[in-house]
Amino acid sequence: MEDEQEETREETLEETLKETREETQEETLDDWFIESLTTYKDLHVYQLERPTQVLEWTSGKTVCVAGCIASKNEILELRLPLKLFADENKGLCAERDFKVVHGGFAEGPVRCLRHVPGTRCVVTSDGLSADLEVWELGGDGSDVIRRTGSVKRRSSVSEGRCRIAARLCSQPQILHGARSSDIQLTELTSGQTLYQLETDAADPLSSLQFVNDSVFLAGCSQGNIYVADTRTSSAPQISPPPASSGKSALWWTDASGGPDPSSCRVIRLSSSGEAVVSDLRNPGGAVSRARLDVQTRRSSLDDVRLSWAPALDDCVAVSGFGGTVQIYNTCVWRTELQEVQPLFEHRGHVVSNRQSDVTLVTYHVWHPERPRTLLSAASDGSVHLWDWVDRSAWD
C-alpha cells in the first residue's frame, strides 16, 4: 500500500513539474514574441520534416535545403515569403509563407550543398562516400530536382566532410576537398581536374572559399590558413594559428569577399571563443581580437558556422555553440584580447522549441543583398528567416 502511494506521489510530482515547465516555456515564448515586435523588421518560420545542415541561396528569393539524417532525405528549393520583398503595404501581401518550388530525394544525408553560379545546378556531399553528386533544379518545365552526375574526388575514400566552393565562370567549376592535401578544382562538364593544391600536410578543412575569381582560402581545423591562386602551381601561402591558441582548440575561418584580395579580411574563431581578425595580405597578423560570449561546449568541426555579412560592414554571425545565432560588430574590437557582447542575438529557435531535446542551431546564412536578413536552421527542423533591427543605433 505504501509503495502504491509513493508511486502515485512521484507521478503527481512529475505531472506538476511538466506543467510548470510548459507554463514557463509559454511565458518565455510570449515575452520573446512581444520583444520581437521591436527587435525584428521581419520574421518568418518554416518547419521541415527533418533537420538540415545546409542553407544555400540559388537566387535572391530562393534557397535550397536538404535533410541530414542517415536515411533518404528531401532536397527542396524554397521560395521566400513575398511579403519580405514588399516595400509598402506589407499587410496587404497575400504571400506570407515559404513555398516549395522544386523538390527531389537523396538516398543519404546531405552534409554540404553548393549552388554553382550562373547555372541551375547544385553539388552535394554526404560526408560518407568519396564522390560528390550533381543535381539539376528543375529544368524543361519540371518541378523535380534530379541527380545528373557525379564528381570524382582526389581521395578515393571519404576523410571527413567535404568542403565545396564555386565561382561564376564560362565553364562551371567547383573547388572541393576534405583535407588540405586533396583540394582540387574540377570542371563539371568534362570532369577534368584543372588545379590541385600541392602540400604534404593533410589537415581537416573547416572552410573552403574563393575570395575572388582565382584566389581561394582554405581554413583548417588546427587554425592553419592556406591562400593559393588556381592560375599558378606556385606553393600556397600558409599562416599558422594565432599564438595564444591551445593545441587542442578547433578553429573555424571565413573571409570577406571582394574583387581585390587586398581588401579582404579574415576572421578565425576557436572552440574556446577567441576570435581574431586579420588582413588577407598578412593573415598571420592580428588587426583585432575578442573573446566572444558563446557557450564553450565540446563542439565538433561541423557544428559551428562563422560568416561575414556580405552587405553590412564589419559584422559577423556565429552559430553552432548553442541554440542561438549571434551577430558581432568587429569594428569595436581592439588589438588586445577583450570580452565582447553580441550586437544582436536570435533566440527564436530556443524559445519556440516544444521538444524535450536541447535545440542547437545547425546552420545560418546571410542574405546576399539584404544587409540584416539571415536564414537559420535548428536541430528541431525549424527554419527561420529574420531581418533584425540594430537597436544600438538608437542609443
VENURNOR-V659230 format. One record per residue. N is the residue number from 1. RES is the residue in three letters. PSI is psi in degrees with one decimal (999 if undefined). OMEGA is omega in degrees with one decimal (none if undefined). Layout:
BEGIN
N:RES:PSI:OMEGA / N:RES:PSI:OMEGA
END
This chain:
BEGIN
1:MET:-43.6:180.0 / 2:GLU:-36.8:178.6 / 3:ASP:-40.2:179.7 / 4:GLU:-40.3:178.4 / 5:GLN:-40.4:179.1 / 6:GLU:-41.6:178.8 / 7:GLU:-40.5:178.8 / 8:THR:-41.5:179.1 / 9:ARG:-40.1:179.6 / 10:GLU:-40.9:179.0 / 11:GLU:-40.5:178.4 / 12:THR:-41.2:179.4 / 13:LEU:-42.8:179.0 / 14:GLU:-42.1:179.3 / 15:GLU:-40.2:179.2 / 16:THR:-44.2:179.0 / 17:LEU:-39.4:179.2 / 18:LYS:-44.5:179.3 / 19:GLU:-38.7:179.0 / 20:THR:-43.1:178.4 / 21:ARG:-42.5:-179.5 / 22:GLU:-39.8:178.1 / 23:GLU:-42.3:178.9 / 24:THR:-41.8:179.2 / 25:GLN:-41.3:178.8 / 26:GLU:-39.9:178.7 / 27:GLU:-41.5:178.5 / 28:THR:-43.8:178.8 / 29:LEU:-42.6:178.7 / 30:ASP:-43.9:179.6 / 31:ASP:-43.7:-179.0 / 32:TRP:-38.0:179.4 / 33:PHE:-43.5:178.7 / 34:ILE:-42.6:179.0 / 35:GLU:-36.4:-176.3 / 36:SER:-21.5:-180.0 / 37:LEU:-25.5:179.5 / 38:THR:-14.3:-176.2 / 39:THR:-10.9:178.9 / 40:TYR:137.9:171.7 / 41:LYS:-37.2:175.6 / 42:ASP:147.2:177.2 / 43:LEU:119.1:-179.7 / 44:HIS:145.9:-175.5 / 45:VAL:137.8:175.7 / 46:TYR:144.1:-178.8 / 47:GLN:118.1:175.8 / 48:LEU:156.1:176.2 / 49:GLU:-33.1:-179.0 / 50:ARG:152.3:-178.4 / 51:PRO:157.2:178.9 / 52:THR:151.9:174.1 / 53:GLN:11.8:-179.9 / 54:VAL:136.4:172.0 / 55:LEU:111.8:-173.5 / 56:GLU:122.9:179.3 / 57:TRP:132.3:171.6 / 58:THR:-12.4:171.3 / 59:SER:-178.2:178.7 / 60:GLY:-12.9:-177.1 / 61:LYS:-0.1:-178.8 / 62:THR:148.7:-178.3 / 63:VAL:147.1:179.5 / 64:CYS:134.1:177.4 / 65:VAL:159.6:178.9 / 66:ALA:148.7:-179.3 / 67:GLY:159.5:-174.8 / 68:CYS:15.4:178.1 / 69:ILE:172.0:-170.1 / 70:ALA:-22.8:-176.1 / 71:SER:-159.2:-178.3 / 72:LYS:138.2:-176.1 / 73:ASN:148.8:174.5 / 74:GLU:144.6:164.7 / 75:ILE:123.3:-174.9 / 76:LEU:142.6:165.9 / 77:GLU:118.4:-176.4 / 78:LEU:140.5:171.1 / 79:ARG:132.9:179.8 / 80:LEU:154.5:176.7 / 81:PRO:128.9:-178.6 / 82:LEU:-20.4:177.4 / 83:LYS:-31.0:-179.3 / 84:LEU:-31.7:-173.3 / 85:PHE:3.4:177.4 / 86:ALA:117.0:-177.4 / 87:ASP:-35.4:-179.1 / 88:GLU:158.9:177.1 / 89:ASN:49.1:179.1 / 90:LYS:-32.4:-178.9 / 91:GLY:-19.7:179.8 / 92:LEU:-6.3:-179.0 / 93:CYS:123.8:-175.6 / 94:ALA:-31.5:-176.1 / 95:GLU:97.4:-177.9 / 96:ARG:-3.7:-173.8 / 97:ASP:162.1:170.6 / 98:PHE:150.5:178.8 / 99:LYS:132.1:176.3 / 100:VAL:120.6:179.7 / 101:VAL:-28.5:175.5 / 102:HIS:149.7:-179.0 / 103:GLY:154.9:177.5 / 104:GLY:-172.2:-177.3 / 105:PHE:138.1:171.5 / 106:ALA:144.1:-176.2 / 107:GLU:-18.1:-179.9 / 108:GLY:-167.1:179.9 / 109:PRO:154.5:173.0 / 110:VAL:107.1:-175.8 / 111:ARG:-23.6:177.7 / 112:CYS:139.5:-179.2 / 113:LEU:129.6:-178.8 / 114:ARG:129.6:174.7 / 115:HIS:138.3:177.7 / 116:VAL:112.2:-175.7 / 117:PRO:142.2:178.9 / 118:GLY:2.4:-179.6 / 119:THR:176.3:171.5 / 120:ARG:35.4:-178.2 / 121:CYS:147.2:168.3 / 122:VAL:152.5:178.2 / 123:VAL:134.7:-176.1 / 124:THR:158.6:172.9 / 125:SER:138.3:178.3 / 126:ASP:-3.9:-179.5 / 127:GLY:4.5:-176.8 / 128:LEU:-51.6:-178.2 / 129:SER:165.2:-177.5 / 130:ALA:-32.3:-175.0 / 131:ASP:155.0:172.0 / 132:LEU:158.6:-179.9 / 133:GLU:142.5:-179.9 / 134:VAL:134.3:-176.5 / 135:TRP:145.9:173.9 / 136:GLU:130.0:-178.9 / 137:LEU:93.0:-178.6 / 138:GLY:-141.3:-177.4 / 139:GLY:142.1:-179.1 / 140:ASP:35.9:177.8 / 141:GLY:5.4:-179.1 / 142:SER:152.4:175.7 / 143:ASP:16.4:-175.8 / 144:VAL:136.1:169.8 / 145:ILE:117.0:-174.5 / 146:ARG:148.9:178.5 / 147:ARG:129.6:-177.0 / 148:THR:-8.5:-179.4 / 149:GLY:-170.8:-179.7 / 150:SER:164.9:179.0 / 151:VAL:125.0:177.9 / 152:LYS:134.6:177.7 / 153:ARG:162.8:-179.3 / 154:ARG:-36.8:177.2 / 155:SER:138.7:-178.2 / 156:SER:-7.5:178.0 / 157:VAL:156.3:178.3 / 158:SER:131.0:-179.9 / 159:GLU:49.3:-177.7 / 160:GLY:179.4:-175.4 / 161:ARG:128.8:179.5 / 162:CYS:139.9:173.8 / 163:ARG:142.4:-176.0 / 164:ILE:135.0:174.3 / 165:ALA:147.8:180.0 / 166:ALA:156.6:-179.6 / 167:ARG:160.5:178.9 / 168:LEU:121.5:176.6 / 169:CYS:169.3:-175.1 / 170:SER:-37.7:175.6 / 171:GLN:117.7:-176.3 / 172:PRO:130.8:-178.6 / 173:GLN:152.1:173.5 / 174:ILE:145.6:172.8 / 175:LEU:133.1:-174.7 / 176:HIS:156.9:177.9 / 177:GLY:154.2:176.1 / 178:ALA:-25.4:177.8 / 179:ARG:162.6:-179.5 / 180:SER:-28.2:-176.7 / 181:SER:-11.3:-178.6 / 182:ASP:24.2:176.3 / 183:ILE:130.4:177.9 / 184:GLN:156.0:175.8 / 185:LEU:124.8:-174.8 / 186:THR:135.3:172.6 / 187:GLU:125.1:-172.9 / 188:LEU:-40.9:-174.7 / 189:THR:-47.3:-175.6 / 190:SER:-19.4:-174.7 / 191:GLY:7.3:-177.4 / 192:GLN:137.8:175.2 / 193:THR:119.9:-176.2 / 194:LEU:-21.9:-176.6 / 195:TYR:146.5:172.8 / 196:GLN:136.5:176.1 / 197:LEU:124.3:-178.9 / 198:GLU:108.7:176.8 / 199:THR:148.7:179.0 / 200:ASP:-18.3:-178.6 / 201:ALA:151.3:178.8 / 202:ALA:57.2:-177.5 / 203:ASP:133.5:174.7 / 204:PRO:137.7:-178.1 / 205:LEU:139.2:171.1 / 206:SER:-19.1:178.9 / 207:SER:156.9:177.5 / 208:LEU:122.1:-175.5 / 209:GLN:148.6:170.4 / 210:PHE:138.5:173.5 / 211:VAL:-15.7:167.1 / 212:ASN:-161.5:-173.4 / 213:ASP:-25.9:-175.4 / 214:SER:-24.4:-177.5 / 215:VAL:135.1:177.3 / 216:PHE:160.7:177.5 / 217:LEU:133.5:175.3 / 218:ALA:119.3:177.5 / 219:GLY:134.8:-176.3 / 220:CYS:158.1:-174.4 / 221:SER:-27.9:178.9 / 222:GLN:-0.8:177.9 / 223:GLY:-9.2:176.5 / 224:ASN:148.9:176.1 / 225:ILE:131.7:173.3 / 226:TYR:130.0:173.7 / 227:VAL:123.9:-174.6 / 228:ALA:161.3:-179.8 / 229:ASP:123.9:-176.9 / 230:THR:-8.8:179.2 / 231:ARG:-9.1:-175.7 / 232:THR:156.7:177.7 / 233:SER:9.5:-179.9 / 234:SER:153.8:179.3 / 235:ALA:143.8:-179.3 / 236:PRO:156.8:170.8 / 237:GLN:128.4:-176.5 / 238:ILE:130.5:176.3 / 239:SER:129.1:179.3 / 240:PRO:169.4:178.0 / 241:PRO:160.4:176.5 / 242:PRO:145.3:-173.4 / 243:ALA:-27.0:-175.1 / 244:SER:-5.9:-175.7 / 245:SER:148.5:175.9 / 246:GLY:158.0:-177.4 / 247:LYS:-29.2:-176.1 / 248:SER:0.3:-175.9 / 249:ALA:142.9:169.2 / 250:LEU:149.0:-179.0 / 251:TRP:141.5:173.8 / 252:TRP:147.3:-170.8 / 253:THR:147.0:170.0 / 254:ASP:149.2:177.9 / 255:ALA:141.9:175.4 / 256:SER:138.0:-177.2 / 257:GLY:172.2:178.4 / 258:GLY:158.5:-178.9 / 259:PRO:-25.4:-178.5 / 260:ASP:114.9:-179.6 / 261:PRO:-25.2:-178.7 / 262:SER:-19.7:179.6 / 263:SER:-3.0:-177.4 / 264:CYS:142.7:174.7 / 265:ARG:147.1:-179.2 / 266:VAL:135.7:173.6 / 267:ILE:135.0:175.2 / 268:ARG:138.7:-179.2 / 269:LEU:131.1:-179.2 / 270:SER:164.3:179.3 / 271:SER:-11.8:175.7 / 272:SER:-1.7:178.2 / 273:GLY:3.7:179.8 / 274:GLU:128.2:179.2 / 275:ALA:138.5:-178.7 / 276:VAL:127.5:177.2 / 277:VAL:134.9:179.3 / 278:SER:168.7:177.9 / 279:ASP:139.4:-178.8 / 280:LEU:-27.2:178.2 / 281:ARG:-22.3:177.9 / 282:ASN:68.7:-174.5 / 283:PRO:-15.3:178.6 / 284:GLY:-18.7:178.6 / 285:GLY:165.1:-179.0 / 286:ALA:116.1:174.0 / 287:VAL:-40.6:177.3 / 288:SER:163.6:179.9 / 289:ARG:161.9:-179.8 / 290:ALA:157.4:170.9 / 291:ARG:116.6:-174.2 / 292:LEU:155.2:-179.6 / 293:ASP:69.3:-178.7 / 294:VAL:159.1:175.5 / 295:GLN:112.5:-176.7 / 296:THR:58.8:176.3 / 297:ARG:171.2:178.1 / 298:ARG:113.0:-176.4 / 299:SER:149.4:173.1 / 300:SER:169.4:-176.5 / 301:LEU:-28.6:-175.2 / 302:ASP:0.7:-177.3 / 303:ASP:-42.6:-165.9 / 304:VAL:142.4:177.9 / 305:ARG:131.0:-178.0 / 306:LEU:128.0:-176.2 / 307:SER:136.6:171.6 / 308:TRP:146.8:172.9 / 309:ALA:127.4:-177.8 / 310:PRO:-19.8:-175.4 / 311:ALA:21.7:179.8 / 312:LEU:111.8:-173.5 / 313:ASP:135.9:168.0 / 314:ASP:0.7:-177.1 / 315:CYS:139.3:175.3 / 316:VAL:151.5:176.0 / 317:ALA:143.1:-178.6 / 318:VAL:135.0:175.3 / 319:SER:167.6:176.2 / 320:GLY:-15.3:176.6 / 321:PHE:-17.8:-178.9 / 322:GLY:-146.9:-175.7 / 323:GLY:14.4:-177.7 / 324:THR:163.8:168.8 / 325:VAL:126.3:-177.5 / 326:GLN:140.6:175.3 / 327:ILE:128.8:178.7 / 328:TYR:144.2:176.4 / 329:ASN:106.9:-173.8 / 330:THR:-12.3:-177.0 / 331:CYS:-15.4:179.1 / 332:VAL:-0.6:178.5 / 333:TRP:154.6:-179.9 / 334:ARG:176.8:-178.1 / 335:THR:-29.1:177.5 / 336:GLU:148.4:-177.1 / 337:LEU:131.6:180.0 / 338:GLN:154.1:175.4 / 339:GLU:136.5:-178.0 / 340:VAL:154.8:177.1 / 341:GLN:150.9:179.0 / 342:PRO:147.7:174.1 / 343:LEU:-32.8:178.9 / 344:PHE:149.8:178.3 / 345:GLU:121.2:177.2 / 346:HIS:112.8:-177.6 / 347:ARG:9.3:-172.3 / 348:GLY:-37.7:-178.2 / 349:HIS:-36.4:-178.4 / 350:VAL:-49.2:-173.2 / 351:VAL:-22.5:-178.8 / 352:SER:-3.3:-179.5 / 353:ASN:123.0:179.2 / 354:ARG:5.3:178.0 / 355:GLN:161.7:-178.5 / 356:SER:-21.3:-178.4 / 357:ASP:153.5:176.3 / 358:VAL:132.8:-179.7 / 359:THR:130.6:174.9 / 360:LEU:138.3:173.5 / 361:VAL:127.4:-175.9 / 362:THR:-19.6:179.9 / 363:TYR:154.9:170.0 / 364:HIS:158.2:176.9 / 365:VAL:139.7:175.5 / 366:TRP:148.8:170.3 / 367:HIS:140.0:-175.2 / 368:PRO:-19.0:-174.9 / 369:GLU:-33.2:-177.8 / 370:ARG:118.1:-167.9 / 371:PRO:-42.2:-173.2 / 372:ARG:23.6:179.3 / 373:THR:129.7:178.4 / 374:LEU:157.6:167.6 / 375:LEU:139.3:175.9 / 376:SER:150.4:-179.9 / 377:ALA:153.6:-177.5 / 378:ALA:170.2:-174.9 / 379:SER:-11.6:176.8 / 380:ASP:6.1:179.1 / 381:GLY:0.5:-179.3 / 382:SER:144.0:173.8 / 383:VAL:125.3:-178.9 / 384:HIS:136.1:172.6 / 385:LEU:119.7:-172.7 / 386:TRP:141.3:176.8 / 387:ASP:106.6:-170.6 / 388:TRP:156.8:-179.4 / 389:VAL:129.8:177.0 / 390:ASP:94.5:-176.7 / 391:ARG:-16.6:177.8 / 392:SER:-22.3:178.4 / 393:ALA:-14.6:179.8 / 394:TRP:-20.4:-174.3 / 395:ASP:999:none
END
